[in-house]
């Protein structure tokens, strides 16, 4: 239930800025996965919540856009951390192969 709530909240938050984009900005993106990651997920949520977002006041849309920006920044930080972890693992493997190899 907690995961569902987080997914629903993330969807609502993430759709604010994308809803402000014209429909042509989203054209040509291909199929969107319902449980995908990143922008595909946001686009699929926009199509589901477009009416709700349209009814929001300008003030609340601004708040949603700020929350989406924070979410996108957190996603970017997570991707950077994943890259750093991959790099560190590679460096450890190379260290072991170079200095721990049998002679």
DOPA-48192 format. One line per field, with one value per atom (N, C-alpha, C): chain; atom name; z, y, x. Coordinates in Angstrom, 3 decimals, always signed. Example, Ala and Ser with C-alpha at 12.3 -4.5 7.8 and 13.67 -1.06 7.14 Angstrom:
% DOPA-48192
kette = (A	A	A	A	A	A) $
atom = (N	CA	C	N	CA	C) $
z = (+7.800	+7.800	+7.800	+7.080	+7.140	+7.870) $
y = (-5.690	-4.500	-3.300	-2.250	-1.060	+0.030) $
x = (+13.190	+12.300	+13.200	+12.850	+13.670	+12.900) $
This chain:
% DOPA-48192
kette = (A	A	A	A	A	A	A	A	A	A	A	A	A	A	A	A	A	A	A	A	A	A	A	A	A	A	A	A	A	A	A	A	A	A	A	A	A	A	A	A	A	A	A	A	A	A	A	A	A	A	A	A	A	A	A	A	A	A	A	A	A	A	A	A	A	A	A	A	A	A	A	A	A	A	A	A	A	A	A	A	A	A	A	A	A	A	A	A	A	A	A	A	A	A	A	A	A	A	A	A	A	A	A	A	A	A	A	A	A	A	A	A	A	A	A	A	A	A	A	A	A	A	A	A	A	A	A	A	A	A	A	A	A	A	A	A	A	A	A	A	A	A	A	A	A	A	A	A	A	A	A	A	A	A	A	A	A	A	A	A	A	A	A	A	A	A	A	A	A	A	A	A	A	A	A	A	A	A	A	A	A	A	A	A	A	A	A	A	A	A	A	A	A	A	A	A	A	A	A	A	A	A	A	A	A	A	A	A	A	A	A	A	A	A	A	A	A	A	A	A	A	A	A	A	A	A	A	A	A	A	A	A	A	A	A	A	A	A	A	A	A	A	A	A	A	A	A	A	A	A	A	A	A	A	A	A	A	A	A	A	A	A	A	A	A	A	A	A	A	A	A	A	A	A	A	A	A	A	A	A	A	A	A	A	A	A	A	A	A	A	A	A	A	A	A	A	A	A	A	A	A	A	A	A	A	A	A	A	A) $
atom = (N	CA	C	N	CA	C	N	CA	C	N	CA	C	N	CA	C	N	CA	C	N	CA	C	N	CA	C	N	CA	C	N	CA	C	N	CA	C	N	CA	C	N	CA	C	N	CA	C	N	CA	C	N	CA	C	N	CA	C	N	CA	C	N	CA	C	N	CA	C	N	CA	C	N	CA	C	N	CA	C	N	CA	C	N	CA	C	N	CA	C	N	CA	C	N	CA	C	N	CA	C	N	CA	C	N	CA	C	N	CA	C	N	CA	C	N	CA	C	N	CA	C	N	CA	C	N	CA	C	N	CA	C	N	CA	C	N	CA	C	N	CA	C	N	CA	C	N	CA	C	N	CA	C	N	CA	C	N	CA	C	N	CA	C	N	CA	C	N	CA	C	N	CA	C	N	CA	C	N	CA	C	N	CA	C	N	CA	C	N	CA	C	N	CA	C	N	CA	C	N	CA	C	N	CA	C	N	CA	C	N	CA	C	N	CA	C	N	CA	C	N	CA	C	N	CA	C	N	CA	C	N	CA	C	N	CA	C	N	CA	C	N	CA	C	N	CA	C	N	CA	C	N	CA	C	N	CA	C	N	CA	C	N	CA	C	N	CA	C	N	CA	C	N	CA	C	N	CA	C	N	CA	C	N	CA	C	N	CA	C	N	CA	C	N	CA	C	N	CA	C	N	CA	C	N	CA	C	N	CA	C	N	CA	C	N	CA	C	N	CA	C	N	CA	C	N	CA	C	N	CA	C	N	CA	C	N	CA	C	N	CA	C	N	CA	C	N	CA	C	N	CA	C	N	CA	C	N	CA	C) $
z = (+0.000	+0.000	+0.000	+0.745	+0.812	-0.570	-1.278	-2.603	-3.562	-3.463	-4.317	-4.061	-2.795	-2.448	-2.999	-2.874	-3.400	-4.914	-5.568	-7.013	-7.448	-6.766	-7.087	-6.850	-5.724	-5.419	-6.428	-6.769	-7.743	-9.095	-9.447	-10.717	-10.752	-9.681	-9.617	-9.634	-8.881	-8.798	-10.137	-10.746	-11.953	-13.171	-13.137	-14.324	-14.468	-13.454	-13.493	-14.610	-14.673	-15.682	-17.080	-17.197	-18.516	-19.027	-18.133	-18.539	-19.108	-18.691	-19.193	-20.598	-21.027	-22.362	-23.409	-24.586	-25.646	-26.076	-26.655	-27.058	-28.082	-28.891	-29.898	-29.278	-28.065	-27.391	-27.001	-26.817	-26.431	-27.631	-28.807	-29.993	-30.388	-30.930	-31.457	-30.410	-29.243	-28.192	-28.216	-29.006	-29.035	-27.911	-27.644	-26.599	-25.230	-24.337	-22.957	-22.098	-21.232	-20.324	-19.037	-18.572	-17.371	-16.165	-16.075	-14.930	-15.329	-16.374	-16.825	-15.887	-16.251	-15.404	-16.188	-15.490	-16.121	-16.863	-17.970	-18.706	-19.247	-19.657	-20.155	-19.095	-17.878	-16.785	-16.590	-16.614	-16.418	-17.519	-18.745	-19.866	-19.751	-19.306	-19.152	-18.042	-16.987	-15.893	-16.328	-17.208	-17.699	-18.403	-19.231	-19.958	-19.001	-17.882	-16.911	-16.083	-15.747	-14.816	-15.447	-16.761	-17.451	-17.007	-16.862	-16.448	-15.039	-14.138	-12.762	-12.700	-13.443	-13.432	-14.061	-15.088	-15.747	-14.792	-13.811	-12.850	-11.705	-11.598	-10.521	-10.731	-9.631	-9.727	-10.182	-10.636	-11.096	-9.978	-8.779	-7.608	-7.360	-7.404	-7.163	-8.296	-9.523	-10.628	-10.406	-9.932	-9.634	-8.562	-7.539	-6.479	-7.026	-7.890	-8.493	-9.356	-10.099	-10.924	-10.059	-8.930	-8.021	-7.466	-7.125	-6.623	-7.708	-8.952	-10.044	-10.268	-10.206	-10.356	-9.295	-8.077	-6.993	-7.276	-7.747	-8.069	-9.196	-10.225	-11.345	-10.886	-9.991	-9.473	-8.664	-7.872	-7.101	-8.031	-9.106	-10.083	-10.733	-11.077	-11.658	-10.679	-9.421	-8.390	-8.235	-8.312	-8.207	-9.383	-10.580	-11.754	-11.628	-11.118	-10.909	-9.893	-8.823	-7.802	-8.392	-9.223	-9.865	-10.753	-11.468	-12.309	-11.460	-10.351	-9.460	-8.862	-8.514	-7.966	-9.021	-10.249	-11.323	-11.543	-11.519	-11.696	-10.556	-9.328	-8.173	-8.241	-8.634	-8.769	-9.829	-10.951	-12.012	-11.530	-10.790	-10.272	-9.300	-8.466	-7.516	-8.269	-9.285	-10.078	-10.767	-11.346	-12.018	-11.022	-9.835	-8.813	-8.431	-8.239	-7.865	-8.981	-10.227	-11.356	-11.566	-11.375	-11.603	-10.480	-9.232	-8.107	-7.377	-7.633	-6.937	-7.832	-9.067	-10.025	-9.675	-10.038	-9.780	-10.688	-10.129	-10.916	-11.036) $
y = (-1.188	+0.000	+1.251	+1.217	+2.353	+2.596	+1.512	+1.647	+2.273	+1.843	+2.413	+3.905	+4.286	+5.703	+6.508	+5.953	+6.641	+6.762	+5.697	+5.707	+6.731	+6.773	+7.731	+9.163	+9.393	+10.737	+11.162	+10.261	+10.583	+10.904	+10.168	+10.431	+11.790	+12.137	+13.444	+14.574	+14.383	+15.408	+15.569	+14.452	+14.481	+15.021	+15.039	+15.438	+16.934	+17.691	+19.124	+19.854	+19.709	+20.451	+19.920	+18.623	+18.044	+18.470	+18.646	+19.082	+20.488	+21.272	+22.637	+22.678	+21.586	+21.530	+21.366	+21.902	+21.666	+20.206	+19.751	+18.347	+17.982	+18.922	+18.631	+18.296	+18.766	+18.470	+17.007	+16.382	+14.981	+14.059	+14.589	+13.780	+13.012	+11.832	+11.034	+10.363	+10.090	+9.478	+7.963	+7.375	+5.924	+5.448	+4.161	+3.593	+3.959	+4.262	+4.563	+3.353	+3.023	+1.909	+2.411	+1.711	+2.169	+2.173	+1.192	+1.124	+1.370	+2.137	+2.467	+3.466	+3.890	+4.864	+6.140	+7.201	+8.463	+9.073	+9.702	+10.509	+9.709	+8.470	+7.655	+7.494	+7.281	+7.132	+8.421	+9.549	+10.835	+11.093	+10.762	+10.988	+10.123	+8.900	+8.039	+8.547	+9.094	+9.638	+10.915	+11.690	+12.909	+12.567	+11.546	+11.181	+10.747	+10.158	+9.709	+10.864	+11.848	+12.894	+14.271	+14.369	+15.654	+16.491	+15.881	+16.627	+17.183	+16.376	+16.839	+18.025	+17.939	+19.006	+20.269	+20.106	+21.268	+22.055	+21.383	+22.051	+22.737	+22.490	+23.096	+24.599	+25.296	+26.729	+26.927	+28.117	+28.436	+28.258	+28.629	+28.490	+27.021	+26.173	+24.751	+24.102	+24.563	+24.054	+24.395	+25.592	+25.984	+25.102	+24.788	+23.896	+22.509	+22.008	+20.695	+20.690	+21.762	+21.839	+21.835	+22.518	+22.527	+21.129	+20.430	+19.064	+18.150	+18.353	+17.530	+17.800	+19.067	+19.394	+18.688	+18.672	+17.987	+16.492	+15.909	+14.486	+14.162	+15.014	+14.797	+14.931	+15.885	+16.044	+14.823	+14.287	+13.083	+11.902	+11.808	+10.745	+10.889	+12.111	+12.364	+12.009	+12.397	+12.057	+10.548	+9.840	+8.372	+7.768	+8.302	+7.795	+8.061	+9.245	+9.554	+8.598	+8.304	+7.378	+5.978	+5.555	+4.254	+4.191	+5.282	+5.317	+5.260	+5.971	+5.953	+4.562	+3.892	+2.531	+1.582	+1.691	+0.853	+1.116	+2.372	+2.740	+2.194	+2.311	+1.810	+0.291	-0.414	-1.875	-2.254	-1.515	-1.788	-1.549	-0.455	-0.137	-1.206	-1.715	-2.775	-4.040	-4.398	-5.586	-5.432	-4.248	-4.018	-4.070	-3.508	-3.536	-4.964	-5.777	-7.174	-7.921	-7.686	-8.384	-7.954	-6.676	-6.173	-6.565	-6.316	-6.509	-7.845	-8.530	-9.798	-11.003	-10.761	-11.871	-12.775	-14.077	-15.037	-14.821	-14.936	-14.777	-16.077) $
x = (+0.826	+0.000	+0.870	+1.967	+2.883	+3.505	+3.857	+4.443	+3.441	+2.194	+1.152	+0.995	+1.009	+0.878	+2.052	+3.258	+4.429	+4.349	+3.909	+3.782	+2.745	+1.628	+0.578	+1.051	+1.709	+2.211	+3.271	+4.160	+5.201	+4.592	+3.564	+2.888	+2.237	+1.571	+0.917	+1.937	+2.995	+4.030	+4.745	+5.051	+5.866	+5.140	+3.840	+3.106	+2.923	+3.176	+2.866	+3.609	+4.900	+5.662	+5.407	+5.254	+5.006	+3.639	+2.685	+1.349	+1.384	+2.340	+2.456	+3.047	+3.669	+4.251	+3.153	+3.363	+2.386	+2.418	+1.324	+1.218	+2.285	+2.722	+3.734	+5.080	+5.322	+6.590	+6.668	+5.517	+5.495	+5.327	+5.151	+4.899	+6.150	+5.934	+7.027	+7.873	+7.326	+8.128	+8.059	+7.189	+7.066	+6.177	+6.260	+5.417	+5.933	+5.007	+5.373	+5.076	+5.979	+5.784	+5.154	+4.132	+3.439	+4.363	+5.233	+6.122	+7.565	+7.757	+9.097	+9.740	+10.918	+11.583	+11.787	+12.020	+12.333	+11.169	+11.478	+10.530	+9.358	+9.573	+8.462	+7.384	+7.797	+6.837	+6.056	+6.743	+6.078	+5.065	+5.439	+4.523	+3.281	+3.448	+2.276	+1.373	+1.964	+1.161	+0.442	+1.048	+0.406	-0.894	-0.839	-2.059	-3.164	-2.806	-3.798	-4.344	-3.538	-3.932	-4.078	-4.094	-4.153	-5.360	-6.530	-7.732	-7.591	-7.046	-6.878	-5.927	-4.846	-3.851	-4.421	-5.244	-5.844	-6.731	-7.302	-8.182	-7.435	-6.148	-5.371	-5.215	-5.089	-4.820	-3.374	-3.088	-1.735	-0.723	-1.129	-0.262	+0.092	-0.922	-0.694	+0.102	-0.084	+0.734	+2.200	+2.441	+3.819	+4.431	+3.637	+4.124	+4.411	+3.528	+3.760	+5.010	+5.231	+6.443	+7.694	+7.642	+8.789	+9.039	+7.957	+8.115	+8.657	+8.212	+8.719	+10.201	+10.594	+12.009	+12.847	+12.342	+13.058	+13.150	+12.056	+12.047	+13.018	+13.030	+13.945	+15.394	+15.668	+17.023	+17.435	+16.506	+16.805	+17.072	+16.325	+16.549	+17.915	+18.287	+19.600	+20.713	+20.537	+21.523	+21.664	+20.538	+20.572	+21.341	+21.118	+21.838	+23.335	+23.682	+25.102	+25.717	+24.967	+25.464	+25.639	+24.706	+24.820	+26.062	+26.350	+27.538	+28.801	+28.801	+29.958	+30.174	+29.079	+29.185	+29.762	+29.307	+29.820	+31.303	+31.682	+33.089	+33.942	+33.455	+34.210	+34.370	+33.321	+33.412	+34.432	+34.418	+35.375	+36.800	+36.989	+38.323	+38.815	+37.908	+38.281	+38.680	+37.901	+38.224	+39.575	+39.827	+41.102	+42.267	+42.076	+43.113	+43.460	+42.414	+42.632	+43.349	+42.929	+43.556	+45.013	+45.275	+46.630	+47.573	+47.159	+48.077	+47.892	+46.828	+46.598	+46.733	+47.080	+47.207	+48.366	+48.230	+49.289	+50.468	+51.656	+52.882	+53.590) $
